[in-house]
Amino acid sequence: MNTGSKSSLLPRLTLGEELGRGALCVVHRATLPDAQQSFALKHFARHYTDESKERFLRGARLLCEQLEHPNIVKGLEYGESDAFGPYLLMPLLPGQPLSRIITQGP
C-alpha cells in the first residue's frame, strides 16, 4: 500500500534515533541519504494482532488520503514492510514533544 503513484521512500530511508514510544508503536527519525529532510516513521514496536494491524492501517490511510487540516500532520506513505510490519511515514516537524509541553504547563 503506497499512496500516490510515486515509488516508496521506505527502502531508501536511514533509520535514526527513537523519538517516541507508546503502548503499541514506536516512532523513529528517518532520513534520505542525500536530502536535508527528516521524516517520522511510525511502526509497531512488538507483535500485533490482525485487528490492531487493520486499525493502524485504516488510520494511516485516513492521514495519507483523506484528512486535511492545518493542525494535523499529513501522512506521506503507509503500508507494510518485512522490516517494520505496518508503517506510517510522515514529515518530521520541528518543535517539542507534547509530553514536555504538558509537563511544563502553560
N, C-alpha and C positions, 0 to 999 in steps of 0.2 A: 504494500500500500504506500504509494508515494503521491503526494499532492502535486498537481500540475503535470506538465509534460517533460520537465527537466529531469536529468538523472539525479539519483540520490547523492546527497552530500556525505552521508554516513561513512562510506568506505574511505573517504579522503580525510576524515577528521582525526586529529590527535587528541586523545583524552587527557585532560588536566586534572586539577585538584577537585576534591569533593566540595560542593558549595552548600549542600543541604541534604537532609535525610528525614524521611517521615516513616510512618508505620509500614508502608509497602514499597515506597520508591526512594531512589537516590537521584540527586542532580549533580552532574559534573560539568566543569568548564570544558569546552571543546573548541579547537581552533583548526583552521585550514593552514597547511604548511606555508603557503605563500601569501596569506591575507592578514590584514590587521584586525579583522572582525573576529569577535569571540561569540560563541553560542552556548546555550544551556541545553544539555542533553539529559532528559528525564527518562529513567527506566526502572524496572523492578529491581529491588535490592535482594530479594530472596524468591523462593519458589512461590508461584502464584496459581490460583485456580482458574479454570476456564471462565467462570463468572467474573472474577476480578480482571482478567485479561480483556474480556469483551467490554466491560465498563470503562477501563482505561482507554481502549481504542475508540470507543464511542465518544468519550470526552475529547480525545486528541483530534478526531475527525471534526468535531464542532469547532475547536480552536483554529484548525487549519482552513476549514472550508466555509464556515457559516458566521461565526461571531466576529463582529466588527465594532469596536468601541475604544475610545481613547484611553480608558482605564484597564483594558485587558491586553495582555501581551499576545500578539498574533503567533500562532503556530506556523512553522515553516514546512515541516515534514513530519510524517508519522509512519509507523509500520512495525514490522517485526524483523529482527536480525538474529543470526545464530549466536552472536556475541552477547547481545543485551536482551533478547526477547522483545516484547513490545516496547516501543520507544516513542518519544516526542522530542522534536528539535525546535528550539525557539531562539530568537536573538537574546543575547545576554545584555541586560540593561544596566547602566550604572546606578549606583545607589546603595542603600543599606538594606540588610535583611529585615523583614518585617518583625522578626523576633527581637532584634535590637531596638527598633522603634518602640515596640510595646514595652520592653523592659525600662527604657529611658523615660517613657511618659511624654506627654505633650510639652 
